[in-house]
Amino acid sequence: MEACGYLAGTGGIVTLCQKMTNVDASAEHFSFDAQEQFDFLKAVRARGLKILAVYHSHPAAPASPSMEDIILANDPDLYHVIVSLAGDRPVVRSYRIENGAAEEIGLEITE
Protein backbone atom coordinates (compact mmCIF):
# COMPACT_ATOMS: atom_id res chain seq x y z
CA MET A 1 0.00 0.00 0.00
CA GLU A 2 1.24 3.51 -0.72
CA ALA A 3 2.22 5.43 2.38
CA CYS A 4 1.25 9.10 2.41
CA GLY A 5 1.34 12.20 4.56
CA TYR A 6 2.32 15.82 5.01
CA LEU A 7 5.55 17.66 5.79
CA ALA A 8 5.22 20.99 7.59
CA GLY A 9 7.61 23.64 8.84
CA THR A 10 8.82 27.18 8.18
CA GLY A 11 11.34 28.78 5.86
CA GLY A 12 11.55 25.69 3.66
CA ILE A 13 12.72 23.54 6.59
CA VAL A 14 10.54 20.60 7.56
CA THR A 15 10.08 20.26 11.31
CA LEU A 16 6.93 18.13 11.40
CA CYS A 17 6.08 14.95 9.51
CA GLN A 18 2.55 13.59 9.72
CA LYS A 19 1.60 10.17 8.39
CA MET A 20 -1.93 10.11 7.01
CA THR A 21 -4.30 7.22 6.38
CA ASN A 22 -4.44 6.10 2.75
CA VAL A 23 -8.19 5.60 2.55
CA ASP A 24 -7.78 4.04 -0.92
CA ALA A 25 -5.74 1.20 0.65
CA SER A 26 -3.98 0.86 -2.71
CA ALA A 27 -0.43 0.17 -3.89
CA GLU A 28 -1.03 2.40 -6.93
CA HIS A 29 -2.64 5.57 -5.56
CA PHE A 30 -3.66 7.32 -2.36
CA SER A 31 -6.28 9.62 -0.90
CA PHE A 32 -6.15 11.28 2.51
CA ASP A 33 -8.82 10.93 5.18
CA ALA A 34 -10.65 14.29 5.16
CA GLN A 35 -10.98 14.55 8.95
CA GLU A 36 -7.27 13.78 9.44
CA GLN A 37 -6.43 16.50 6.90
CA PHE A 38 -8.59 19.05 8.68
CA ASP A 39 -7.20 18.14 12.12
CA PHE A 40 -3.62 18.36 10.88
CA LEU A 41 -4.19 21.72 9.20
CA LYS A 42 -5.57 23.12 12.47
CA ALA A 43 -2.57 21.75 14.41
CA VAL A 44 -0.12 23.20 11.89
CA ARG A 45 -1.73 26.64 12.05
CA ALA A 46 -1.81 26.55 15.86
CA ARG A 47 1.96 25.96 15.87
CA GLY A 48 2.61 28.79 13.42
CA LEU A 49 3.79 26.36 10.73
CA LYS A 50 2.88 25.86 7.09
CA ILE A 51 2.30 22.68 5.13
CA LEU A 52 5.30 22.52 2.77
CA ALA A 53 4.89 19.19 1.02
CA VAL A 54 2.84 16.10 0.43
CA TYR A 55 4.74 12.83 0.52
CA HIS A 56 3.85 9.39 -0.73
CA SER A 57 5.57 6.17 -1.68
CA HIS A 58 5.77 4.24 -4.91
CA PRO A 59 6.13 0.63 -3.76
CA ALA A 60 7.00 -0.70 -7.22
CA ALA A 61 7.69 2.39 -9.34
CA PRO A 62 10.44 5.03 -9.65
CA ALA A 63 10.56 8.14 -7.42
CA SER A 64 9.05 10.34 -10.09
CA PRO A 65 5.50 11.65 -10.42
CA SER A 66 3.05 9.38 -12.19
CA MET A 67 0.57 10.87 -14.64
CA GLU A 68 -2.05 10.60 -11.88
CA ASP A 69 0.25 12.49 -9.47
CA ILE A 70 0.64 15.28 -12.03
CA ILE A 71 -3.07 15.48 -12.85
CA LEU A 72 -4.10 15.58 -9.17
CA ALA A 73 -1.49 18.18 -8.11
CA ASN A 74 -3.61 21.28 -7.59
CA ASP A 75 -1.40 23.52 -5.45
CA PRO A 76 1.86 24.67 -7.08
CA ASP A 77 3.11 25.93 -3.70
CA LEU A 78 3.25 22.38 -2.28
CA TYR A 79 6.22 20.19 -3.01
CA HIS A 80 5.70 16.52 -3.75
CA VAL A 81 8.15 14.15 -2.09
CA ILE A 82 8.10 10.66 -3.56
CA VAL A 83 9.82 7.65 -2.04
CA SER A 84 10.46 4.71 -4.35
CA LEU A 85 10.73 1.30 -2.74
CA ALA A 86 11.19 -0.49 -6.08
CA GLY A 87 14.95 -1.08 -5.77
CA ASP A 88 17.37 -2.46 -3.23
CA ARG A 89 17.41 0.89 -1.37
CA PRO A 90 14.74 3.57 -1.03
CA VAL A 91 15.10 6.55 -3.37
CA VAL A 92 13.67 9.93 -2.30
CA ARG A 93 13.05 12.82 -4.71
CA SER A 94 11.16 16.10 -4.46
CA TYR A 95 9.17 17.86 -7.18
CA ARG A 96 7.26 21.02 -7.86
CA ILE A 97 4.26 20.31 -10.07
CA GLU A 98 2.60 23.17 -11.92
CA ASN A 99 0.49 23.39 -15.07
CA GLY A 100 0.91 19.70 -15.84
CA ALA A 101 4.70 19.74 -15.61
CA ALA A 102 6.90 18.27 -12.88
CA GLU A 103 10.28 19.84 -12.06
CA GLU A 104 12.66 18.04 -9.74
CA ILE A 105 13.74 20.20 -6.81
CA GLY A 106 16.83 19.57 -4.72
CA LEU A 107 16.25 17.93 -1.37
CA GLU A 108 18.62 17.97 1.58
CA ILE A 109 18.05 15.57 4.45
CA THR A 110 19.71 16.55 7.72
CA GLU A 111 19.53 15.37 11.32
Secondary structure, DSSP 4 states (H G I P E B T S, - for coil): ---EEEEEEETTEEEEEEEE-BTT--SS---B-HHHHHHHHHHHHHTT-EEEEEEEEETTS-SS--HHHHHH---TTSEEEEEE-SSSS-EEEEEEEETTEEEEE------
